[in-house]
């Protein structure tokens, strides 16, 4: 995946629309995917899960890898 705005990030953002953290999982970021999924699950009980859900989508769409593989 290239970077922000790439097709991979768009797909990851669309995945996160359905399940928070799924986009991060498709990008290979298991730790962040677990954090966002668990936080969203916990906060939905207090009707604040939409905040984490939105954060998950934005994070997946704007993520840039630290280095580019050739």
C-alpha positions as CSV (number, residue, x, y, z in Angstrom):
1,X,0.0,0.0,0.0
2,X,1.2,3.4,-0.8
3,X,0.0,6.0,1.6
4,X,-2.9,8.4,2.3
5,X,-5.5,8.3,-0.5
6,X,-4.2,5.0,-2.0
7,X,-6.7,2.4,-3.0
8,X,-5.5,0.2,-0.1
9,X,-6.4,2.9,2.4
10,X,-9.8,3.5,0.8
11,X,-10.6,-0.2,1.1
12,X,-9.3,-0.2,4.7
13,X,-11.5,2.8,5.5
14,X,-14.5,1.0,4.0
15,X,-13.8,-2.1,6.1
16,X,-13.7,0.1,9.2
17,X,-17.1,1.5,8.4
18,X,-18.6,-1.9,9.0
19,X,-16.5,-3.2,11.9
20,X,-14.1,-0.8,13.8
21,X,-10.6,-2.1,13.6
22,X,-11.2,-4.2,10.5
23,X,-9.4,-1.6,8.3
24,X,-6.4,-1.6,10.5
25,X,-6.4,-5.4,10.4
26,X,-6.3,-5.3,6.6
27,X,-3.4,-2.9,6.8
28,X,-1.5,-5.4,9.0
29,X,-1.8,-3.4,12.2
30,X,-3.1,-6.1,14.6
31,X,-2.4,-4.1,17.8
32,X,-4.3,-1.1,16.7
33,X,-7.2,-3.2,15.3
34,X,-7.6,-4.9,18.7
35,X,-7.5,-1.6,20.6
36,X,-10.1,0.0,18.4
37,X,-12.4,-3.0,18.3
38,X,-12.4,-3.4,22.1
39,X,-12.8,0.3,22.8
40,X,-15.7,0.5,20.4
41,X,-17.3,-2.6,21.9
42,X,-17.0,-1.2,25.5
43,X,-18.1,2.3,24.6
44,X,-21.2,1.3,22.7
45,X,-22.7,0.4,26.1
46,X,-22.5,4.1,27.0
47,X,-23.6,5.2,23.5
48,X,-20.1,6.6,22.8
49,X,-18.9,3.8,20.5
50,X,-19.5,6.0,17.5
51,X,-16.5,8.1,18.5
52,X,-14.2,5.1,18.2
53,X,-15.9,3.9,15.1
54,X,-15.3,7.3,13.4
55,X,-11.7,7.4,14.7
56,X,-11.2,3.9,13.2
57,X,-12.4,5.0,9.7
58,X,-10.3,8.2,9.7
59,X,-7.2,6.3,11.0
60,X,-7.5,3.7,8.3
61,X,-7.9,6.3,5.6
62,X,-5.0,8.5,6.6
63,X,-2.4,5.9,7.7
64,X,1.0,6.1,6.1
65,X,3.5,3.3,6.6
66,X,6.8,4.3,8.2
67,X,8.7,3.0,5.3
68,X,7.9,1.9,1.7
69,X,8.8,-1.6,0.6
70,X,10.2,-1.9,-2.9
